Amino acid sequence: MTRLFLVPLVLSALWWLFLNYHGLSVKQGAKGFYIIFAFCGAFGLFLTLIMWFMQ
């Protein structure tokens, strides 16, 4: 559970590698980074609420 902070870092690194492999710039793939951080933020909020409700 304590290593969940690595999820957005790993996903962002994989997205960056994908962009580089296909010859795209980070600016062109910015929407992907936004989606990654939004998904991870929503997932973190969900887990926080679940932990709060279970106490």
N, CA, C and O atoms as a DFTB+ gen file, in Angstrom:
220 C
 N C O
     1  1       0.816      -1.194       0.000
     2  2       0.000       0.000       0.000
     3  2       0.861       1.260       0.000
     4  3       0.491       2.271      -0.597
     5  1       2.004       1.196       0.667
     6  2       2.835       2.393       0.751
     7  2       3.561       2.684      -0.556
     8  3       4.084       3.784      -0.734
     9  1       3.604       1.733      -1.464
    10  2       4.299       1.944      -2.734
    11  2       3.374       2.428      -3.840
    12  3       3.786       2.510      -4.997
    13  1       2.145       2.745      -3.506
    14  2       1.203       3.206      -4.527
    15  2       1.598       4.542      -5.135
    16  3       1.136       4.888      -6.222
    17  1       2.451       5.300      -4.446
    18  2       2.888       6.578      -5.014
    19  2       3.740       6.358      -6.262
    20  3       3.952       7.290      -7.038
    21  1       4.228       5.139      -6.459
    22  2       5.036       4.840      -7.638
    23  2       4.189       4.656      -8.898
    24  3       4.707       4.759     -10.010
    25  1       2.904       4.387      -8.737
    26  2       2.047       4.115      -9.894
    27  2       2.051       5.269     -10.898
    28  3       2.286       5.021     -12.081
    29  1       1.803       6.523     -10.487
    30  2       1.833       7.590     -11.501
    31  2       3.219       7.801     -12.103
    32  3       3.339       8.182     -13.267
    33  1       4.264       7.557     -11.317
    34  2       5.622       7.703     -11.853
    35  2       5.905       6.648     -12.918
    36  3       6.468       6.955     -13.969
    37  1       5.516       5.416     -12.645
    38  2       5.746       4.333     -13.609
    39  2       4.899       4.541     -14.857
    40  3       5.393       4.385     -15.974
    41  1       3.631       4.891     -14.677
    42  2       2.767       5.128     -15.834
    43  2       3.265       6.300     -16.680
    44  3       3.222       6.243     -17.909
    45  1       3.734       7.352     -16.028
    46  2       4.271       8.502     -16.768
    47  2       5.536       8.127     -17.526
    48  3       5.733       8.561     -18.661
    49  1       6.395       7.320     -16.904
    50  2       7.615       6.873     -17.583
    51  2       7.275       6.010     -18.793
    52  3       7.891       6.147     -19.850
    53  1       6.301       5.127     -18.640
    54  2       5.885       4.292     -19.771
    55  2       5.277       5.137     -20.888
    56  3       5.522       4.878     -22.067
    57  1       4.497       6.131     -20.527
    58  2       3.904       7.025     -21.527
    59  2       4.990       7.808     -22.252
    60  3       4.937       7.974     -23.471
    61  1       5.980       8.290     -21.494
    62  2       7.083       9.032     -22.094
    63  2       7.865       8.139     -23.061
    64  3       8.239       8.582     -24.147
    65  1       8.114       6.877     -22.670
    66  2       8.802       5.941     -23.560
    67  2       7.984       5.688     -24.824
    68  3       8.541       5.618     -25.920
    69  1       6.682       5.550     -24.680
    70  2       5.799       5.364     -25.830
    71  2       5.890       6.552     -26.784
    72  3       5.991       6.384     -27.999
    73  1       5.851       7.755     -26.212
    74  2       5.937       8.955     -27.047
    75  2       7.272       9.015     -27.785
    76  3       7.308       9.316     -28.978
    77  1       8.359       8.734     -27.088
    78  2       9.675       8.762     -27.727
    79  2       9.798       7.697     -28.806
    80  3      10.386       7.950     -29.857
    81  1       9.259       6.522     -28.566
    82  2       9.334       5.437     -29.540
    83  2       8.621       5.811     -30.840
    84  3       9.069       5.453     -31.929
    85  1       7.521       6.524     -30.713
    86  2       6.744       6.914     -31.889
    87  2       7.125       8.290     -32.429
    88  3       6.471       8.800     -33.338
    89  1       8.172       8.891     -31.879
    90  2       8.671      10.157     -32.392
    91  2       7.790      11.355     -32.085
    92  3       7.782      12.330     -32.837
    93  1       7.055      11.292     -30.996
    94  2       6.180      12.398     -30.611
    95  2       6.826      13.198     -29.490
    96  3       7.645      12.679     -28.732
    97  1       6.452      14.456     -29.394
    98  2       6.995      15.299     -28.327
    99  2       6.136      15.161     -27.068
   100  3       5.010      14.666     -27.107
   101  1       6.705      15.611     -25.963
   102  2       5.967      15.591     -24.699
   103  2       4.766      16.527     -24.790
   104  3       3.716      16.254     -24.208
   105  1       4.921      17.622     -25.516
   106  2       3.814      18.569     -25.677
   107  2       2.646      17.916     -26.410
   108  3       1.487      18.162     -26.078
   109  1       2.946      17.091     -27.397
   110  2       1.884      16.402     -28.127
   111  2       1.196      15.349     -27.258
   112  3       0.020      15.049     -27.467
   113  1       1.907      14.792     -26.299
   114  2       1.339      13.764     -25.434
   115  2       0.921      14.268     -24.073
   116  3       0.718      13.476     -23.154
   117  1       0.788      15.581     -23.929
   118  2       0.449      16.164     -22.624
   119  2      -0.894      15.666     -22.106
   120  3      -1.061      15.476     -20.901
   121  1      -1.848      15.453     -23.000
   122  2      -3.162      14.988     -22.564
   123  2      -3.047      13.633     -21.868
   124  3      -3.771      13.370     -20.907
   125  1      -2.161      12.788     -22.333
   126  2      -1.949      11.495     -21.694
   127  2      -1.440      11.642     -20.270
   128  3      -1.866      10.911     -19.376
   129  1      -0.528      12.587     -20.056
   130  2      -0.029      12.834     -18.699
   131  2      -1.150      13.348     -17.801
   132  3      -1.244      12.956     -16.638
   133  1      -2.000      14.224     -18.336
   134  2      -3.128      14.732     -17.552
   135  2      -4.069      13.597     -17.162
   136  3      -4.551      13.545     -16.030
   137  1      -4.325      12.702     -18.090
   138  2      -5.214      11.573     -17.811
   139  2      -4.606      10.663     -16.757
   140  3      -5.309      10.196     -15.861
   141  1      -3.307      10.404     -16.856
   142  2      -2.627       9.556     -15.873
   143  2      -2.747      10.153     -14.480
   144  3      -3.114       9.454     -13.536
   145  1      -2.442      11.434     -14.344
   146  2      -2.489      12.054     -13.015
   147  2      -3.924      12.194     -12.504
   148  3      -4.155      12.094     -11.299
   149  1      -4.882      12.423     -13.389
   150  2      -6.282      12.492     -12.954
   151  2      -6.761      11.126     -12.469
   152  3      -7.424      11.027     -11.436
   153  1      -6.425      10.078     -13.214
   154  2      -6.823       8.727     -12.811
   155  2      -6.195       8.351     -11.480
   156  3      -6.873       7.816     -10.603
   157  1      -4.913       8.623     -11.320
   158  2      -4.223       8.281     -10.074
   159  2      -4.741       9.118      -8.908
   160  3      -4.847       8.618      -7.788
   161  1      -5.060      10.370      -9.158
   162  2      -5.637      11.208      -8.108
   163  2      -7.011      10.717      -7.680
   164  3      -7.319      10.681      -6.488
   165  1      -7.838      10.338      -8.652
   166  2      -9.169       9.815      -8.332
   167  2      -9.060       8.491      -7.585
   168  3      -9.816       8.242      -6.646
   169  1      -8.131       7.651      -7.994
   170  2      -7.923       6.367      -7.318
   171  2      -7.431       6.587      -5.891
   172  3      -7.871       5.899      -4.970
   173  1      -6.526       7.535      -5.704
   174  2      -6.038       7.862      -4.364
   175  2      -7.142       8.409      -3.480
   176  3      -7.224       8.071      -2.299
   177  1      -7.991       9.252      -4.047
   178  2      -9.129       9.783      -3.297
   179  2     -10.094       8.665      -2.915
   180  3     -10.605       8.634      -1.795
   181  1     -10.340       7.753      -3.841
   182  2     -11.207       6.608      -3.565
   183  2     -10.650       5.761      -2.423
   184  3     -11.388       5.394      -1.509
   185  1      -9.366       5.450      -2.466
   186  2      -8.760       4.651      -1.402
   187  2      -8.794       5.383      -0.065
   188  3      -9.015       4.765       0.977
   189  1      -8.578       6.687      -0.091
   190  2      -8.640       7.473       1.142
   191  2     -10.041       7.438       1.744
   192  3     -10.197       7.270       2.953
   193  1     -11.052       7.596       0.903
   194  2     -12.428       7.548       1.396
   195  2     -12.783       6.170       1.941
   196  3     -13.447       6.064       2.972
   197  1     -12.354       5.126       1.267
   198  2     -12.614       3.767       1.741
   199  2     -11.963       3.554       3.097
   200  3     -12.590       3.001       4.001
   201  1     -10.722       3.981       3.253
   202  2     -10.038       3.823       4.543
   203  2     -10.738       4.640       5.627
   204  3     -10.844       4.192       6.768
   205  1     -11.216       5.830       5.278
   206  2     -11.884       6.690       6.248
   207  2     -13.215       6.075       6.690
   208  3     -13.555       6.104       7.873
   209  1     -13.971       5.514       5.725
   210  2     -15.261       4.908       6.057
   211  2     -15.121       3.606       6.836
   212  3     -16.023       3.241       7.591
   213  1     -14.018       2.909       6.667
   214  2     -13.840       1.619       7.336
   215  2     -13.391       1.749       8.788
   216  3     -13.362       0.749       9.505
   217  1     -13.047       2.926       9.231
   218  2     -12.597       3.079      10.620
   219  2     -13.748       3.100      11.576
   220  3     -13.544       3.222      12.784
